[in-house]
Amino acid sequence: MSGFTKQDLERESQSELGQGHMCTNNIHPHHLKIYRVKKIAGKPQKHWELFSLWLATEEDVANGEASKEDEVLNLSSIEIEFCPFCGTQLAQ
């Protein structure tokens, strides 16, 4: 599992992302990422989101859950003010 890049996430979420918060307490850094959101569908934003993006593995393809590796299986996000892993307040 290679995880996903900021560009992958921008494409899949139709968002423009800014600064990221890379927390050493995050035990799933390939799946869970925190970014400041600058735009969503072209509309200006000023908040942070925790993104969860799960990509298909070789095993998922073998089990018939995906047609190819790195296919998006699930993408979700939630607006946050604090890092859920370390408690740091994220700059507004």
Z-matrix of the N, CA and C atoms (Angstrom, degrees):
N
C 1 1.448
C 2 1.515 1 108.98
N 3 1.289 2 116.30 1 119.06
C 4 1.456 3 120.72 2 -177.65
C 5 1.519 4 112.98 3 -88.97
N 6 1.304 5 118.72 4 -9.56
C 7 1.455 6 120.13 5 -175.29
C 8 1.515 7 109.50 6 78.87
N 9 1.313 8 117.07 7 -157.81
C 10 1.448 9 120.31 8 -178.88
C 11 1.519 10 109.44 9 -141.17
N 12 1.307 11 115.35 10 155.59
C 13 1.457 12 120.59 11 -179.18
C 14 1.524 13 110.27 12 -95.83
N 15 1.305 14 115.28 13 167.10
C 16 1.463 15 121.01 14 175.55
C 17 1.530 16 109.34 15 -58.55
N 18 1.328 17 117.37 16 -40.54
C 19 1.462 18 121.72 17 179.87
C 20 1.528 19 111.17 18 -64.58
N 21 1.338 20 117.58 19 -39.72
C 22 1.470 21 121.00 20 175.78
C 23 1.521 22 109.86 21 -58.91
N 24 1.310 23 115.51 22 -46.40
C 25 1.459 24 121.15 23 -177.86
C 26 1.529 25 111.12 24 -65.22
N 27 1.324 26 117.32 25 -41.51
C 28 1.469 27 120.15 26 177.64
C 29 1.524 28 110.56 27 -60.89
N 30 1.313 29 117.05 28 -43.69
C 31 1.461 30 121.38 29 -179.95
C 32 1.525 31 111.04 30 -63.88
N 33 1.318 32 117.04 31 -48.16
C 34 1.462 33 121.13 32 -176.33
C 35 1.528 34 113.01 33 -70.19
N 36 1.336 35 117.59 34 -31.90
C 37 1.469 36 120.82 35 -176.61
C 38 1.528 37 113.06 36 -97.85
N 39 1.331 38 117.20 37 -2.33
C 40 1.463 39 122.67 38 -176.94
C 41 1.526 40 111.25 39 54.07
N 42 1.325 41 115.39 40 40.00
C 43 1.461 42 122.41 41 -178.24
C 44 1.521 43 110.12 42 -123.39
N 45 1.329 44 114.94 43 157.09
C 46 1.458 45 120.81 44 168.21
C 47 1.516 46 106.15 45 -107.06
N 48 1.319 47 116.20 46 122.46
C 49 1.456 48 121.29 47 -174.63
C 50 1.515 49 111.17 48 -105.97
N 51 1.318 50 114.85 49 148.14
C 52 1.455 51 121.17 50 177.70
C 53 1.513 52 110.71 51 -108.35
N 54 1.312 53 114.23 52 -132.49
C 55 1.460 54 122.96 53 -177.95
C 56 1.529 55 111.11 54 -57.19
N 57 1.321 56 115.35 55 143.27
C 58 1.455 57 120.94 56 174.73
C 59 1.519 58 111.14 57 -107.48
N 60 1.306 59 116.73 58 155.44
C 61 1.472 60 122.75 59 173.64
C 62 1.520 61 105.89 60 -112.90
N 63 1.320 62 116.97 61 107.36
C 64 1.454 63 122.12 62 -179.06
C 65 1.525 64 108.29 63 -98.56
N 66 1.315 65 116.51 64 106.76
C 67 1.460 66 122.09 65 -173.18
C 68 1.529 67 110.64 66 -102.11
N 69 1.314 68 116.75 67 128.35
C 70 1.465 69 120.60 68 179.55
C 71 1.527 70 112.03 69 -69.85
N 72 1.329 71 118.24 70 -15.00
C 73 1.466 72 121.37 71 177.61
C 74 1.526 73 112.64 72 -82.84
N 75 1.322 74 118.20 73 -7.27
C 76 1.465 75 122.92 74 179.63
C 77 1.527 76 108.36 75 -74.90
N 78 1.331 77 117.24 76 111.95
C 79 1.468 78 120.55 77 -178.15
C 80 1.529 79 112.77 78 -84.85
N 81 1.332 80 117.88 79 -3.82
C 82 1.468 81 122.50 80 177.65
C 83 1.532 82 110.45 81 -127.27
N 84 1.336 83 118.02 82 57.07
C 85 1.470 84 119.67 83 -174.76
C 86 1.527 85 114.40 84 -65.34
N 87 1.333 86 118.64 85 -17.84
C 88 1.465 87 120.58 86 177.45
C 89 1.518 88 111.48 87 -78.81
N 90 1.334 89 117.73 88 -19.73
C 91 1.465 90 121.89 89 -175.30
C 92 1.520 91 113.83 90 -113.98
N 93 1.322 92 117.85 91 -31.22
C 94 1.462 93 122.00 92 -174.19
C 95 1.522 94 109.99 93 -115.96
N 96 1.332 95 115.72 94 122.36
C 97 1.467 96 120.53 95 -177.97
C 98 1.521 97 109.55 96 -137.36
N 99 1.337 98 114.95 97 148.64
C 100 1.459 99 121.73 98 -179.55
C 101 1.524 100 108.83 99 -116.24
N 102 1.338 101 115.73 100 127.61
C 103 1.462 102 121.51 101 177.99
C 104 1.521 103 110.94 102 -138.65
N 105 1.339 104 114.98 103 150.61
C 106 1.465 105 121.14 104 168.44
C 107 1.531 106 105.82 105 -77.02
N 108 1.318 107 117.08 106 130.79
C 109 1.460 108 121.77 107 179.97
C 110 1.526 109 108.66 108 -93.61
N 111 1.338 110 115.82 109 123.64
C 112 1.467 111 121.23 110 -179.44
C 113 1.524 112 111.92 111 -94.85
N 114 1.351 113 116.27 112 -36.93
C 115 1.468 114 121.00 113 179.38
C 116 1.523 115 109.14 114 -150.13
N 117 1.330 116 115.17 115 147.20
C 118 1.464 117 122.03 116 170.13
C 119 1.517 118 106.25 117 -127.02
N 120 1.322 119 116.32 118 121.82
C 121 1.467 120 122.26 119 -177.55
C 122 1.531 121 110.60 120 49.82
N 123 1.336 122 116.67 121 39.37
C 124 1.453 123 122.19 122 176.98
C 125 1.519 124 115.98 123 84.15
N 126 1.335 125 118.13 124 -6.90
C 127 1.471 126 121.34 125 -178.94
C 128 1.526 127 109.94 126 -93.30
N 129 1.347 128 117.60 127 128.71
C 130 1.471 129 121.42 128 -178.55
C 131 1.531 130 113.00 129 -57.25
N 132 1.323 131 115.61 130 141.02
C 133 1.463 132 123.21 131 179.76
C 134 1.525 133 108.28 132 -136.45
N 135 1.332 134 116.44 133 161.45
C 136 1.471 135 121.46 134 176.63
C 137 1.520 136 108.64 135 -147.08
N 138 1.299 137 117.14 136 64.51
C 139 1.459 138 119.32 137 178.21
C 140 1.530 139 109.68 138 -148.59
N 141 1.322 140 114.80 139 170.23
C 142 1.463 141 122.54 140 177.93
C 143 1.525 142 108.74 141 -104.82
N 144 1.328 143 115.88 142 147.91
C 145 1.465 144 120.84 143 175.32
C 146 1.523 145 110.11 144 -135.33
N 147 1.322 146 113.80 145 145.38
C 148 1.461 147 122.31 146 169.44
C 149 1.518 148 105.85 147 -94.33
N 150 1.324 149 116.58 148 119.30
C 151 1.459 150 122.51 149 -179.66
C 152 1.523 151 109.77 150 -104.09
N 153 1.318 152 115.03 151 137.77
C 154 1.456 153 122.21 152 174.08
C 155 1.523 154 107.20 153 -120.69
N 156 1.322 155 116.45 154 113.28
C 157 1.459 156 121.31 155 -179.49
C 158 1.519 157 108.02 156 -128.35
N 159 1.318 158 115.74 157 119.14
C 160 1.463 159 121.50 158 -179.73
C 161 1.517 160 108.50 159 -112.09
N 162 1.328 161 115.42 160 123.85
C 163 1.451 162 122.69 161 -179.69
C 164 1.523 163 109.80 162 -106.18
N 165 1.323 164 115.34 163 149.22
C 166 1.458 165 121.26 164 -178.16
C 167 1.526 166 111.77 165 -66.64
N 168 1.311 167 114.49 166 140.89
C 169 1.458 168 122.17 167 175.45
C 170 1.527 169 108.98 168 -102.48
N 171 1.305 170 115.94 169 175.36
C 172 1.468 171 121.14 170 175.35
C 173 1.527 172 110.01 171 -57.91
N 174 1.323 173 116.49 172 -39.04
C 175 1.466 174 121.36 173 178.88
C 176 1.528 175 111.49 174 -64.43
N 177 1.328 176 117.98 175 -40.07
C 178 1.470 177 121.52 176 177.70
C 179 1.525 178 110.85 177 -61.44
N 180 1.325 179 116.72 178 -40.63
C 181 1.464 180 121.30 179 178.18
C 182 1.526 181 109.51 180 -65.47
N 183 1.330 182 117.40 181 -45.12
C 184 1.466 183 121.88 182 179.90
C 185 1.523 184 111.57 183 -61.58
N 186 1.337 185 116.84 184 -34.19
C 187 1.468 186 121.54 185 -179.99
C 188 1.525 187 113.05 186 -83.82
N 189 1.325 188 117.48 187 -1.46
C 190 1.457 189 121.24 188 179.21
C 191 1.523 190 114.51 189 80.59
N 192 1.329 191 117.45 190 12.50
C 193 1.469 192 120.73 191 -179.53
C 194 1.527 193 112.08 192 -84.92
N 195 1.332 194 117.10 193 -11.55
C 196 1.463 195 122.27 194 179.34
C 197 1.521 196 108.39 195 -153.17
N 198 1.324 197 115.40 196 157.70
C 199 1.464 198 118.61 197 179.78
C 200 1.524 199 112.75 198 -91.61
N 201 1.352 200 116.79 199 -19.27
C 202 1.466 201 119.50 200 178.64
C 203 1.522 202 109.76 201 -154.58
N 204 1.326 203 115.90 202 156.98
C 205 1.464 204 120.99 203 176.32
C 206 1.523 205 109.79 204 -63.50
N 207 1.309 206 116.13 205 148.82
C 208 1.466 207 125.24 206 179.90
C 209 1.525 208 113.55 207 69.50
N 210 1.338 209 117.86 208 8.12
C 211 1.464 210 120.77 209 171.85
C 212 1.534 211 107.78 210 -67.97
N 213 1.324 212 117.31 211 141.32
C 214 1.465 213 120.83 212 -179.94
C 215 1.527 214 109.52 213 -70.46
N 216 1.331 215 115.74 214 121.28
C 217 1.461 216 121.08 215 175.83
C 218 1.523 217 111.04 216 -94.44
N 219 1.327 218 116.36 217 -35.84
C 220 1.460 219 120.01 218 -177.33
C 221 1.523 220 109.14 219 -158.67
N 222 1.320 221 116.01 220 135.34
C 223 1.463 222 122.40 221 173.45
C 224 1.513 223 107.87 222 -135.02
N 225 1.316 224 115.97 223 125.16
C 226 1.462 225 120.68 224 174.94
C 227 1.518 226 108.08 225 -145.31
N 228 1.329 227 115.31 226 161.11
C 229 1.462 228 119.59 227 178.02
C 230 1.516 229 109.17 228 -153.01
N 231 1.318 230 114.10 229 159.96
C 232 1.455 231 120.60 230 177.60
C 233 1.522 232 108.13 231 -144.28
N 234 1.326 233 115.68 232 139.61
C 235 1.464 234 120.88 233 178.29
C 236 1.521 235 108.73 234 -71.84
N 237 1.338 236 116.24 235 135.24
C 238 1.467 237 120.94 236 -178.26
C 239 1.526 238 110.29 237 -134.91
N 240 1.325 239 116.31 238 158.50
C 241 1.466 240 122.50 239 173.80
C 242 1.523 241 111.32 240 -114.71
N 243 1.333 242 116.62 241 -21.41
C 244 1.461 243 122.99 242 -179.06
C 245 1.522 244 108.62 243 -127.76
N 246 1.327 245 116.61 244 147.85
C 247 1.458 246 120.55 245 174.42
C 248 1.524 247 108.39 246 -66.81
N 249 1.336 248 118.34 247 125.89
C 250 1.459 249 120.16 248 179.88
C 251 1.530 250 113.25 249 -72.27
N 252 1.329 251 117.42 250 -10.46
C 253 1.455 252 121.31 251 -177.19
C 254 1.526 253 113.23 252 -96.05
N 255 1.345 254 116.81 253 -35.00
C 256 1.469 255 119.62 254 -176.92
C 257 1.527 256 113.71 255 -125.02
N 258 1.331 257 117.27 256 -11.13
C 259 1.458 258 121.04 257 178.19
C 260 1.514 259 115.50 258 85.78
N 261 1.325 260 117.93 259 -0.10
C 262 1.461 261 121.18 260 179.97
C 263 1.521 262 110.70 261 -62.67
N 264 1.354 263 116.50 262 132.71
C 265 1.460 264 119.54 263 173.90
C 266 1.521 265 107.81 264 -74.38
N 267 1.320 266 115.96 265 129.26
C 268 1.456 267 121.42 266 -177.51
C 269 1.525 268 109.43 267 -85.09
N 270 1.316 269 116.70 268 135.25
C 271 1.471 270 122.62 269 -174.52
C 272 1.520 271 111.35 270 -59.73
N 273 1.318 272 115.14 271 134.10
C 274 1.463 273 120.35 272 176.72
C 275 1.494 274 107.90 273 -86.95
